[in-house]
Amino acid sequence: MKVSVIMGVYNPNGEHLLRAVNSIAGQTLTDWELIICDDGSDVSYHELYQNIATADERITLIKNTGNYGLAYALNQCLSIAKGEYIARTDADDIAKVDRLEKQCKFLDRHRVYQWVGSNAELIDENGVWGLGKREAIPSRKTFLKHSPYIHPSVLFRADILKANGGYKVRKETLRCEDYELFMRLTQRGLQGYNLQECLLQYREDRQSYDRRKYYYYILEMKVRYNGFKGLGILNIITMAYVLKPLVVGLVPTKMMQRYRKAINKNGC
């Protein structure tokens, strides 16, 4: 198996989920499996999940007994994944048709990198509205502003991800399990890369902000503090970046949405 694609789902938008799954099913690289972990969704979703799982023999559905969070769900997927590579995807994002093929070829040819992400088109209910761009080779200081990698765009070497414990299942990593993971891997001397093309359509709309309670901004502050300390970039000046989530969390949703659209204009 070349690629195991892992996805955690909890009461998703059904239409978005179908589009996400179909974007994997239509990949130019066909040697893949998609493992979907139902993280305690309502009973009303069971028929949708069963229909998806029976539509393609490469799709496997597993189920948690309750809602334990994305990190736990992804680790459940990892525990049965058979692929040489692990690809992340979310239930509301759309992979470009050649995403897996291009990322596999990159890691096949560049052993120095342990994972590879990409830029992404930012979408909402009206279509593409902007560009999510990341540095090709992020440095440790790149972590100060934000995660240097768009999580659902990333393809990992499976052995590296598993050997380093997968995702941390802790209260403080809720909603920023990817940020913690990338800082932890970087602390251990591992390096990722971002292809400078859009291989994903990443959904970022009003609901993305409405879903996030202030409590999660406090948790992100803790992840930043511990991560920056481990990376050796924590000092009096960078404490401002540690406290950044507390300020962002006070900004009204509409204002934050307008700001994001202003700085991320133009798609690929």
C-alpha positions in Angstrom: 0.0 0.0 0.0 1.5 3.4 -1.0 -0.8 5.8 0.9 -3.1 5.6 3.8 -5.4 8.6 3.9 -6.8 9.3 7.4 -9.9 11.3 8.3 -11.7 11.9 11.6 -15.4 12.8 11.3 -17.9 14.1 13.8 -21.4 15.3 12.7 -20.0 16.7 9.4 -21.8 18.5 6.6 -22.9 15.5 4.4 -22.4 17.3 1.1 -19.0 18.5 2.1 -18.0 15.0 3.3 -19.1 13.4 0.0 -17.0 15.9 -2.0 -14.0 15.3 0.2 -14.3 11.5 -0.2 -14.8 11.8 -3.9 -11.7 13.9 -4.3 -9.7 11.0 -2.8 -11.5 8.4 -4.9 -10.6 10.3 -8.1 -6.9 10.6 -7.4 -4.5 9.9 -10.3 -2.5 7.7 -7.8 -4.8 4.7 -7.2 -2.7 2.7 -4.7 -4.4 4.2 -1.6 -6.7 3.3 1.3 -9.0 5.8 3.1 -9.6 5.2 6.8 -12.5 7.2 8.2 -13.0 7.3 12.0 -16.5 8.2 13.2 -15.7 10.0 16.4 -19.1 9.5 18.1 -21.4 11.1 15.5 -25.1 11.1 16.0 -27.0 8.0 14.9 -28.5 10.0 11.9 -25.1 9.9 10.2 -24.6 6.1 10.3 -26.4 5.5 7.0 -24.3 8.1 5.2 -21.1 6.6 6.6 -22.1 3.1 5.6 -22.9 4.2 2.1 -19.5 5.8 1.7 -17.7 2.8 3.1 -19.5 0.3 0.8 -19.0 2.5 -2.3 -15.2 1.6 -2.7 -13.4 -1.4 -1.2 -10.4 0.8 -0.5 -12.5 2.8 2.1 -12.5 1.5 5.7 -14.9 2.9 8.4 -14.1 2.5 12.1 -16.1 3.9 15.0 -15.3 5.3 18.4 -17.6 4.7 21.3 -17.8 8.4 22.1 -16.5 11.8 20.9 -12.9 11.8 22.0 -11.5 14.5 19.7 -9.6 14.6 16.4 -6.2 13.6 17.8 -7.7 10.4 19.2 -9.6 9.6 16.0 -6.5 10.1 13.9 -4.5 7.8 16.1 -7.2 5.2 15.7 -6.7 5.4 12.0 -3.0 5.3 12.3 -3.2 2.1 14.3 -4.5 0.1 11.3 -2.9 2.1 8.5 -0.9 0.0 6.1 0.5 2.7 3.8 4.1 3.7 3.3 2.9 7.2 3.5 0.1 8.8 5.7 -2.0 11.6 4.1 -4.2 13.8 6.1 -7.5 15.1 4.9 -10.6 16.6 6.5 -14.3 16.1 6.0 -14.8 19.4 4.3 -11.7 19.9 2.2 -11.1 18.9 -1.4 -7.9 17.4 -2.7 -6.7 18.3 -6.2 -6.8 15.2 -8.5 -3.0 14.8 -8.6 -2.3 15.7 -5.0 -1.2 12.2 -3.8 0.8 11.5 -6.9 2.9 14.7 -6.7 3.5 14.4 -3.0 4.5 10.8 -3.1 7.0 11.5 -6.0 8.5 14.3 -3.9 9.1 12.2 -0.8 10.3 9.3 -3.0 13.0 11.6 -4.4 13.9 13.7 -1.4 14.8 11.5 1.6 15.9 14.5 3.6 12.3 15.5 4.2 9.9 13.6 6.4 6.7 15.1 5.3 5.4 17.4 2.6 2.5 19.9 2.5 1.4 22.4 -0.1 -0.3 25.7 -0.5 -4.1 25.7 -0.7 -7.0 27.5 -2.2 -9.2 28.9 0.6 -12.9 28.2 0.0 -16.3 29.0 1.5 -19.9 28.6 0.4 -19.2 30.9 -2.5 -16.2 29.1 -3.8 -12.5 30.1 -3.9 -11.8 33.4 -2.1 -8.1 33.4 -1.3 -4.7 31.7 -1.1 -3.3 29.9 1.9 0.5 30.1 1.3 3.3 28.6 3.3 7.1 28.8 3.1 8.8 26.1 1.1 11.3 25.2 3.9 10.0 26.6 7.2 12.4 27.5 9.9 11.9 27.3 13.6 11.0 30.9 13.7 8.2 30.3 11.2 6.2 28.7 14.1 5.9 32.0 15.8 3.1 33.3 13.6 1.3 30.1 12.8 1.7 26.5 11.9 4.1 26.4 8.9 2.0 23.6 7.3 -1.6 23.3 6.3 -2.5 20.2 8.2 -5.0 18.5 5.7 -2.5 19.1 2.9 0.3 17.1 4.5 1.7 13.7 3.5 4.0 12.0 6.1 6.4 9.1 6.0 4.4 6.6 8.0 7.3 5.1 10.0 8.4 8.6 11.2 4.9 9.6 12.3 4.3 6.3 14.1 7.8 6.2 15.7 7.2 9.7 17.2 3.9 8.8 18.8 1.4 10.1 16.4 -0.9 12.8 17.7 -0.9 13.9 21.4 -4.3 13.2 23.0 -4.3 15.9 25.7 -6.7 18.6 26.7 -4.3 21.4 25.8 -3.9 20.2 22.2 -7.6 20.3 21.4 -8.0 22.2 18.0 -4.2 22.6 17.7 -3.0 19.0 17.6 -1.3 19.6 14.3 0.6 22.6 15.6 1.9 20.6 18.5 2.8 17.7 16.3 4.9 19.8 13.8 6.7 21.6 16.6 7.5 18.2 18.3 8.8 16.7 15.1 10.9 19.8 14.4 12.3 19.7 17.9 13.6 16.2 17.1 15.5 17.4 14.1 13.1 16.4 11.4 12.2 18.6 8.5 9.2 19.1 6.3 8.6 20.9 3.0 5.8 22.7 1.3 5.2 22.4 -2.4 4.6 25.8 -3.9 1.4 24.9 -5.6 -2.2 24.5 -4.5 -3.0 20.8 -4.1 -5.9 21.3 -1.8 -9.0 23.4 -1.4 -9.2 24.3 2.3 -12.5 25.3 3.7 -12.3 28.4 5.9 -15.6 30.2 6.4 -17.7 31.9 9.1 -18.4 28.6 10.8 -14.7 28.0 11.2 -14.6 31.0 13.6 -18.0 30.5 15.2 -17.0 27.0 16.3 -14.0 28.1 18.3 -14.7 29.1 21.9 -12.4 31.3 23.8 -11.3 28.3 25.9 -9.5 26.9 22.8 -7.5 30.1 22.4 -6.2 29.6 26.0 -5.2 26.1 25.1 -3.4 27.3 22.0 -1.4 29.8 24.2 -0.2 26.8 26.3 0.8 24.8 23.2 2.7 27.8 21.9 4.5 28.3 25.2 5.6 24.7 25.5 6.4 24.4 21.8 8.5 27.6 21.5 10.4 26.5 24.7 11.2 23.2 23.1 12.3 24.8 19.9 14.6 27.2 21.7 12.8 30.3 20.4 11.0 31.4 23.7 12.2 34.8 25.0 10.8 38.1 26.2 10.2 39.3 22.6 8.5 36.0 21.4 6.2 36.0 24.4 4.1 38.3 22.4 3.4 35.5 20.0 2.6 33.2 22.9 -0.1 35.6 24.0 -1.4 36.3 20.5 -4.3 33.8 20.6 -5.8 35.6 23.7 -6.0 38.8 21.6 -7.3 37.0 18.4 -10.0 35.3 20.5 -11.4 38.8 21.4 -11.8 39.9 17.8 -15.5 39.6 16.6 -16.1 36.9 14.0 -17.1 39.2 11.2 -14.0 41.4 11.7 -11.7 38.4 11.8 -13.3 37.0 8.6 -12.8 40.3 6.8 -9.2 40.5 8.0 -8.4 37.0 6.8 -9.9 37.7 3.4 -7.9 40.9 3.1 -4.5 39.3 3.7 -5.2 36.1 1.8 -6.6 37.5 -1.5 -6.2 35.7 -4.8 -6.4 32.0 -5.3 -3.9 29.8 -7.2 
